[in-house]
Amino acid sequence: MSYVMETYSRLPIKIVRGNGCRVWDDTGREYLDMVSGIAVCNLGHAHPKVVDALTEQAKELFHCSNLYQIPLQEELAGMIAQHSFDSRAFFCNSGAEANEAAIKLSRRYCNTMGKRGAHIITFEGSFHGRTLATVAATAQGKFRKGFDPIPEGFIAVPYGDIEALEAAIDDRVGALMLEPIQGEGGINLPPKGYLKQVRQLCSRHAILLILDEIQTGMGRTGKLFCYMHEDMEPDIMTLAKALGNGFPVGAMVAKPYVAEAFIPGSHASTFGGNPLAMASSIATLKVMLEEKIPERTGEMGLYLMDGLMQLKTSHAGIKDVRGRGLMAGIEFDTDISSFNADGLDKGILLNVIQSRILRIAPALVITKQEIDEALAAIDTLLTEKGL
């Protein structure tokens, strides 16, 4: 009997240790991790500099109420602003919380400081979290099933279609919430130049642009933040997942004129910005910058995509290969849900999304040799499956 709720279909292994791109189960068996906690451990498991930062902070202070100043929050907020855009930060504990904060900030801004309505445009195939508001923002019906009544105020349009987006804008709309690359939706990339077009459209209509960089941020796509691939900036950006390299932390950052809509008492988080989370995040971001992890990711991503394209030429069952940096998807023309379990027999952790797409999201410190090892394991699996 388990005392844990069955909200996950868990694989039959118990992971107890990790190092770099490798994990081990309770029997001592080793696996190559191509999931990295779902794009969370971007620096790999148990990165020594993050471990040291957490260990030293744990000796000093675990928790401090936000009723008091927390210097590490100021340090991290400053680092994010310095390496992205002029912003103010709100810290929380997860991506869903960060997106919830972004939704609340945009509505408060529109209702108290803006000249438009407070509806938010989101996109078909998106994923923004599991709270009721973020489920409402997520334009995938399967995540909403059984949770009615769903909060209102969201308008879904096709992803990547600038004309459909412009047609959806009316006086009700005050913000737009967008993933630069859709992760849970299937590793969907918009057309080149789309983000810049969206930015121009939002500026022309005085609409806030919220970028959900929870999965694409922190070096995943070959830039520190995915929006940097185009000449544009958001008004609000959300971060989580890899921000603390596995330690639970989220951030919602906004340009100063938008951030002013939040005043004392308008939003809060008991554990948000706690010293342990800040220490791990500062250490993670320092390693990212000092060791040029995003640049390295761009190089490794090209190597990975070349290998995936070679797999496509060898296996007729592969319908498409797409991605950027070390965020890739292999789409099949049949259900491959069994691959999650099948990979265990090959000593590799795999992640299937949308039942037909194999998501590849390893730690950004992965080597060419480890990429070759992963490609060989996938190749063998596909051959055995006749795909």
C-alpha positions in Angstrom: 0.0 0.0 0.0 1.3 3.5 -0.9 0.4 6.6 1.1 1.3 8.8 -1.9 -1.5 10.0 -4.2 -1.5 8.4 -7.6 -1.1 11.6 -9.6 1.8 10.1 -11.7 2.3 6.9 -13.7 5.7 6.1 -12.2 8.2 3.8 -13.8 9.4 0.8 -11.8 12.8 2.2 -10.7 13.9 4.1 -7.6 16.5 6.7 -8.4 18.7 7.4 -5.4 21.8 9.1 -6.8 22.9 11.3 -9.6 26.1 12.9 -11.0 26.4 14.9 -14.2 24.3 13.2 -16.9 24.1 9.9 -15.0 21.7 8.5 -12.3 21.7 5.3 -10.3 18.8 3.3 -8.9 18.6 1.5 -5.5 20.1 -1.6 -7.1 23.2 0.2 -8.3 22.2 0.2 -12.0 23.4 3.2 -14.0 21.3 5.2 -16.5 22.1 7.9 -19.0 19.6 10.7 -18.1 18.2 12.4 -21.2 15.4 13.9 -19.2 17.3 15.9 -16.5 14.3 16.2 -14.3 12.3 17.5 -17.3 14.8 20.2 -18.3 15.6 21.1 -14.7 19.1 19.9 -13.9 20.8 21.9 -16.6 24.2 21.8 -15.0 23.8 18.1 -14.3 23.0 16.3 -11.1 24.9 17.2 -7.9 27.0 20.0 -9.6 29.8 20.7 -7.0 29.4 24.5 -7.1 25.7 24.4 -6.5 26.1 21.7 -3.8 28.8 23.9 -2.1 26.5 27.0 -2.2 23.6 25.1 -0.7 25.8 23.5 2.0 27.3 26.7 3.1 23.9 28.5 3.1 22.3 25.7 5.1 24.8 26.3 7.8 23.6 29.9 8.1 19.9 30.2 7.4 17.2 28.1 5.8 14.3 30.4 5.9 13.5 34.1 6.5 10.2 35.7 6.2 9.7 38.2 3.4 8.7 40.7 6.1 12.4 41.4 6.2 15.0 42.2 3.6 16.8 39.2 2.1 20.1 40.3 0.6 20.4 37.2 -1.6 17.1 38.1 -3.4 18.6 41.5 -4.3 21.7 39.8 -5.6 19.9 37.3 -7.8 17.3 39.9 -9.1 20.2 42.1 -10.1 22.0 39.3 -11.9 18.9 38.4 -13.9 18.2 42.0 -14.8 21.9 42.6 -15.8 21.9 39.6 -18.1 18.4 40.0 -19.6 16.4 43.3 -19.5 15.8 46.0 -16.9 13.4 44.4 -14.5 12.1 43.8 -11.0 11.8 40.3 -9.7 9.2 38.4 -7.6 10.5 35.1 -6.3 8.3 32.0 -5.7 8.7 28.2 -5.7 7.7 26.8 -9.1 6.9 27.5 -12.7 3.1 27.4 -12.0 3.5 30.0 -9.3 5.7 32.2 -11.5 3.0 32.1 -14.2 0.3 32.6 -11.7 2.1 35.7 -10.5 2.5 36.9 -14.1 -1.2 36.5 -14.7 -2.1 38.4 -11.6 0.4 41.2 -12.3 -0.8 41.6 -15.9 -4.5 41.8 -14.7 -3.7 44.2 -11.9 -1.7 46.4 -14.3 -4.5 46.4 -16.8 -7.2 47.0 -14.2 -5.4 49.7 -12.3 -2.9 51.3 -14.6 -3.7 50.3 -18.2 -6.3 51.5 -20.7 -7.4 48.1 -22.0 -9.3 45.1 -20.7 -7.5 42.3 -18.7 -8.1 39.3 -20.9 -5.0 37.3 -21.8 -4.4 35.7 -25.2 -2.7 32.3 -24.9 -1.9 29.7 -27.6 -3.2 26.3 -28.7 -0.8 23.6 -27.5 0.6 25.7 -24.7 1.4 24.6 -21.2 1.7 27.0 -18.3 1.2 25.0 -15.1 -1.3 23.1 -12.9 -3.0 25.7 -10.8 -6.5 26.6 -11.8 -5.4 29.9 -13.4 -2.5 28.3 -15.3 -4.6 25.4 -16.4 -7.1 28.0 -17.8 -4.2 29.6 -19.6 -3.0 26.2 -20.9 -4.9 25.7 -24.2 -5.0 21.9 -24.0 -8.3 20.4 -23.0 -6.8 17.3 -21.4 -5.3 19.4 -18.6 -8.7 21.0 -17.8 -10.8 17.8 -17.8 -12.7 17.4 -14.5 -11.8 20.8 -13.1 -14.7 23.0 -14.1 -15.6 25.7 -13.5 -12.3 27.0 -15.0 -11.4 30.7 -14.5 -12.3 32.9 -17.4 -10.5 35.6 -19.2 -8.3 33.6 -21.6 -8.5 33.5 -25.4 -6.7 30.8 -27.3 -5.3 31.3 -30.8 -3.2 29.1 -33.1 0.6 29.1 -32.3 2.8 30.6 -34.9 0.0 32.3 -36.9 0.6 36.1 -36.7 -2.6 36.9 -38.6 -4.8 34.8 -36.4 -3.2 36.5 -33.4 -3.9 40.0 -34.7 -7.5 39.1 -35.5 -8.0 38.0 -31.9 -7.0 41.3 -30.4 -9.8 43.6 -29.3 -10.5 46.0 -26.4 -10.9 43.1 -24.0 -7.2 42.0 -24.4 -4.5 43.5 -22.2 -1.8 40.8 -22.4 -0.4 37.9 -24.3 1.2 34.8 -22.8 3.6 32.8 -25.0 6.2 30.1 -24.8 9.1 30.9 -27.2 9.2 27.1 -27.9 6.3 25.0 -26.8 7.6 22.2 -24.5 4.8 20.0 -23.3 2.9 20.8 -26.5 5.4 18.9 -28.5 8.6 20.9 -28.9 6.9 23.2 -31.3 9.0 26.1 -32.8 7.3 29.1 -34.2 8.3 30.5 -37.7 11.6 32.5 -37.7 10.9 36.1 -36.8 7.6 35.3 -35.1 8.6 36.5 -31.7 9.7 39.8 -33.1 6.5 40.2 -34.9 4.6 39.4 -31.7 6.6 42.0 -29.9 5.8 44.6 -32.5 2.1 43.7 -32.5 2.0 44.0 -28.7 3.7 47.4 -28.8 1.4 48.7 -31.5 -1.7 47.7 -29.4 -0.2 48.6 -26.0 -0.5 45.0 -24.9 1.8 43.3 -22.3 3.9 40.5 -23.6 4.5 37.7 -21.1 7.1 35.1 -22.1 7.0 31.8 -20.3 10.7 30.8 -20.3 10.3 28.2 -17.6 11.5 25.4 -19.9 13.4 27.4 -22.6 15.3 29.6 -20.2 18.7 29.2 -18.4 20.7 28.2 -21.5 18.5 25.4 -22.8 18.2 26.7 -26.4 21.8 28.0 -26.8 21.1 31.5 -25.4 20.7 32.3 -21.7 17.0 33.1 -22.5 15.3 31.9 -25.7 13.9 35.4 -26.6 17.5 36.4 -27.2 17.5 34.6 -30.5 15.5 37.5 -31.9 15.7 41.3 -31.5 13.0 41.8 -28.9 12.2 41.8 -25.2 9.2 40.8 -23.2 7.4 43.0 -20.6 7.2 40.0 -18.2 9.2 36.8 -18.1 8.8 33.7 -16.0 11.5 31.4 -14.9 11.7 28.2 -12.8 12.9 24.6 -13.6 16.7 25.1 -14.2 17.0 28.4 -12.3 18.1 26.5 -9.1 19.4 23.4 -11.0 16.9 21.3 -9.2 16.2 23.3 -6.0 12.6 24.4 -6.1 12.5 28.1 -7.2 10.6 30.3 -9.5 10.8 33.9 -10.6 8.6 36.4 -12.3 10.4 39.4 -13.6 8.8 42.5 -15.1 9.8 45.8 -16.5 9.7 48.5 -13.9 6.7 50.3 -15.2 4.7 47.0 -15.1 6.1 45.9 -11.7 4.8 49.1 -10.1 1.3 47.5 -10.3 2.3 45.2 -7.4 2.3 47.0 -4.1 2.7 45.6 -0.6 -0.1 43.1 0.1 -1.1 42.6 -3.6 0.9 39.3 -3.9 3.1 37.2 -1.7 4.8 33.8 -1.2 5.7 32.4 2.2 8.7 30.4 1.0 9.4 32.5 -2.1 13.0 33.7 -2.3 14.2 31.8 0.7 17.9 31.9 1.3 18.5 28.3 0.2 16.7 28.8 -3.1 18.5 32.1 -3.7 21.9 30.5 -3.0 21.4 27.6 -5.4 20.1 30.0 -8.1 23.0 32.4 -7.7 25.5 29.6 -7.9 23.7 28.1 -11.0 23.6 31.4 -12.8 27.3 32.1 -12.1 28.3 28.8 -13.5 26.1 29.4 -16.6 27.8 32.7 -17.2 31.4 31.9 -16.2 31.6 28.6 -18.1 29.6 29.9 -21.1 27.1 27.1 -20.8 24.6 28.6 -23.3 27.3 28.9 -26.0 28.4 25.3 -25.3 24.7 24.2 -25.5 24.4 25.7 -29.0 27.4 23.6 -30.2 26.2 20.4 -28.5 22.7 21.1 -29.9 23.9 21.2 -33.4 25.7 17.9 -32.8 22.6 16.3 -31.4 20.3 17.6 -34.2 22.8 16.2 -36.8 22.6 12.8 -35.1 18.8 12.9 -34.8 18.5 13.8 -38.5 20.7 10.7 -39.3 18.3 8.6 -37.3 15.4 10.0 -39.3 17.0 8.9 -42.6 17.4 5.4 -41.1 14.0 4.9 -39.6 10.8 5.4 -41.6 8.8 5.6 -38.4 10.2 9.0 -37.6 7.9 11.7 -39.0 9.8 14.8 -37.9 12.7 16.1 -35.9 12.7 19.6 -34.5 14.3 21.6 -31.7 16.8 24.2 -30.7 19.9 23.8 -28.6 19.4 20.8 -26.3 15.7 20.9 -26.5 14.6 18.5 -29.2 11.6 16.4 -30.2 11.4 13.3 -32.4 7.9 12.9 -33.7 6.6 9.4 -34.8 3.6 8.4 -36.8 2.5 6.0 -34.1 2.1 5.8 -30.3 5.5 5.4 -28.6 4.3 5.7 -25.0 6.1 2.4 -24.1 9.5 4.1 -24.8 9.7 5.5 -21.3 9.8 1.9 -19.9 11.6 0.4 -22.9 14.5 2.8 -22.4 15.2 1.5 -18.9 16.2 -1.9 -20.4 18.7 0.1 -22.5 20.1 2.0 -19.5 18.6 5.3 -20.6 16.0 7.6 -19.2 13.6 8.8 -22.0 10.5 11.0 -21.9 7.5 10.7 -24.3 5.0 13.6 -24.6 1.8 13.8 -26.5 2.1 9.9 -26.9 4.0 10.3 -30.2 6.9 12.6 -29.4 10.2 11.7 -27.8 11.5 14.7 -25.9 15.2 15.0 -25.6 16.3 17.4 -22.8 19.6 16.3 -21.2 21.8 18.3 -18.9 23.6 21.0 -20.8 26.9 19.6 -19.7 26.4 16.5 -21.8 29.4 15.4 -23.9 29.5 14.3 -27.5 30.3 10.8 -26.3 27.2 10.8 -24.1 25.1 12.1 -27.0 26.5 9.3 -29.2 25.6 6.8 -26.5 22.0 8.1 -26.3 21.7 8.1 -30.1 22.9 4.5 -30.2 20.4 3.4 -27.6 17.5 5.1 -29.4 18.7 3.6 -32.7 18.7 0.1 -31.1 15.3 0.7 -29.6 13.8 1.8 -32.9 15.3 -1.1 -34.7 13.8 -3.6 -32.2 10.4 -1.9 -32.5 10.5 -2.0 -36.3 10.2 1.8 -36.6 
